């Protein structure tokens, strides 16, 4: 059922995921402000950004914060048209940890934060154990300071992000609702040149570009 549908008159589609959904790859870029940008062109300069783990701060608090050393946030331009996401988003992240073990959490959110709607501002989310960067069956301690490449899917979703909103990729470490609760202080460093987000956009790249002009 779509966000504004009446219970007895849901919007229908041919299938799930929507057959018109096509992958659109977005790349994060650093900025001097509280958040970086998220767009279809990779940042030629790349760069690295760091965050400090603190499980006492919830994901929602991190998403609502104007600035925080405990998460990284990359956002699209404000949408001028709605974007329909249908299917499974995927992320690639290149990271280094200051300790042999760390949590990795990713939320896809809509901003500005309002907390309303069926799912609030959380579009989808996912988690990974960097120790399993080579295999889901066998983990190995991380070498502090060494960069590892991870790729994983977020939870499947079908959602419309409305005009006037921005899509945000939030990267943090421990998610107090879904991960282990380690002692605060682990530092994660993200290599932006090795990090990207793949979104299942109905209408593909042309729909995304039309909504972010």
Buried (B, 14 or more C-beta within 10 A) or exposed (E): EBEEEEEEEEEEBEEEBBEBBBBBEBBBBBBEEEBBBBBEEBBEEBBBBEBBBBBEBEBBEBBBBEEBEBBBBBBBEBBEEBBBBBBBBBBBBBBBBBBEBBBBBBBBBBBEBEEEEEEBBBBBBBBBBBBBBEEEEEBEEBEEEEBBBBEBBBEEBBBBBBEEBBBBBBBBBBBBEEBEEBEBEBBBBBBBBBBBBBBBBBBBEEBBBEBBE
